[in-house]
Amino acid sequence: MAHTVVFGSTGLKVSPVCFGTWQLSPRFWGDQPRQEVLQAMHAAFDAGVTFFDTADAYGDGLGEKVLGEFLAEVPRDKVVVCTKVFNHFRPDSSRYPDLSAAHVRQRCDIELKRLGTDCIDIYLLHLVDVLTPMREITGVLEELRQRGKIRHYGVSNHPVEHFRALRHLGDYAVCQPPYSLVDAGIEKDLLPYCEAENVGVMVYSPLHKGLLTGKYTGSETFTDFRQHHPDFQGERFRALCGAVHELKPIAERYGMSIYQLVLTATLMHPAIQVAVVGIKTAAQIREAAGVMGRTLDREDYFEIRRILAAPSLPRVKDATGKTR
Ligand SMILES: NC(=O)c1ccc[n+]([C@@H]2O[C@H](COP(=O)([O-])OP(=O)(O)OC[C@H]3O[C@@H](n4cnc5c(N)ncnc54)[C@H](OP(=O)(O)O)[C@@H]3O)[C@@H](O)[C@H]2O)c1
């Protein structure tokens, strides 16, 4: 039987591994063969991965379109779909934030059409729009829910204080923050809050954009967006890859790959119900699906954390300016 978890207060039963479709954004990841990603979605479904994540922004709608093609080929009620809203797109596809009610209403209709569905299971605010009042944003989300266009709503990339404030105004039940074992800052604030409040947490980039998969030596160079990412450069990249390779003996004891060991450990945090993994091929999602229902000994979990927190790693500033 497929392995599922109850997704916080939404009550939805979802697979703890969620298929991420950001890889269908050519300007970040280069061109992915559409057919290969579609095959990977079917492989996911066959392996019990029934939760899919996309966004209005991924590939300017390509992510939602390809997911829509997949949805047309499987029973809709067997799949949970999460998508996001945020951008106002100019004709040249440059963008600016716009969560105003009129714009969200319009985008939601476009997204429903691309997905070929009459209801989005989980609808997230992709980022913070500082200009639209929180009451206006919450009002339109409630309206969409009452009209049956979305089932649940939540946020992504919102600091804990912002999320807490929104939850005073509406039923924000889901949160999608970035998290990996080398970027675990939200363990200090957002995760304890979500755990206590029974928020459905689906973390993104759990393999740190591929870095924790164990397939890099530290000498690689990238042509996608990782060519500018500080963790994929020079001494820091080499040191991180070295630490990741130290995980091999632990992985082998569990009959797992390093990728699977890291994903299993990520899902052990009590606040995290779901990990959204970025997928390009069927083989990748099968490997991810293999961790569902698996767990590690407490001692090994903390050994993994110790290895990946190696103090010799050169420190960098992340996107928010914090040093890690
Ligand atoms: N809400 C947001 O703002 C936000 C932001 C980012 C992502 N997300 C969501 O989260 C998802 C995951 O994030 P991410 O793409 O950064 O994730 P990730 O899972 O940390 O890394 C994905 C990369 O790992 C590599 N990979 C995947 N499976 C593998 C396997 N089995 N073995 C070896 N390598 C493997 C692939 O890259 P290579 O094959 O090129 O190495 C893939 O592109 C996205 O697709 C998206 O749905 C959301």
The ligand as a Gaussian input file, in Angstrom:
#p B3LYP/6-31G(d) Opt

LIG

0 1
 N        8.810000      27.699000      -3.192000
 C        9.941000      28.035000      -3.746000
 O       10.338000      29.202000      -3.810000
 C       10.795000      26.940000      -4.327000
 C       12.147000      27.208000      -4.679000
 C       12.910000      26.157000      -5.194000
 C       12.334000      24.909000      -5.356000
 N       11.020000      24.698000      -5.040000
 C       10.365000      23.382000      -5.271000
 O       11.128000      22.370000      -4.680000
 C       11.571000      21.434000      -5.670000
 C       12.892000      20.900000      -5.244000
 O       13.867000      21.933000      -5.131000
 P       15.274000      21.776000      -5.858000
 O       15.025000      21.595000      -7.288000
 O       16.139000      22.877000      -5.430000
 O       15.715000      20.405000      -5.213000
 P       16.695000      19.356000      -4.796000
 O       15.867000      18.127000      -4.693000
 O       17.450000      19.842000      -3.613000
 O       17.732000      19.239000      -6.030000
 C       17.263000      18.855000      -7.272000
 C       18.426000      18.430000      -8.187000
 O       19.065000      17.269000      -7.675000
 C       19.447000      16.407000      -8.755000
 N       18.803000      15.106000      -8.486000
 C       17.476000      14.846000      -8.331000
 N       17.269000      13.549000      -8.046000
 C       18.466000      12.978000      -8.007000
 C       18.892000      11.653000      -7.756000
 N       18.015000      10.682000      -7.482000
 N       20.209000      11.401000      -7.794000
 C       21.085000      12.366000      -8.057000
 N       20.746000      13.645000      -8.320000
 C       19.448000      13.943000      -8.291000
 C       18.939000      17.053000     -10.036000
 O       19.917000      17.923000     -10.604000
 P       21.053000      17.447000     -11.560000
 O       20.557000      16.177000     -12.194000
 O       21.306000      18.545000     -12.497000
 O       22.193000      17.268000     -10.626000
 C       17.875000      17.990000      -9.547000
 O       17.699000      19.090000     -10.397000
 C       11.512000      22.207000      -6.989000
 O       11.384000      21.391000      -8.131000
 C       10.263000      23.045000      -6.757000
 O        9.088000      22.276000      -7.008000
 C       10.263000      25.680000      -4.522000

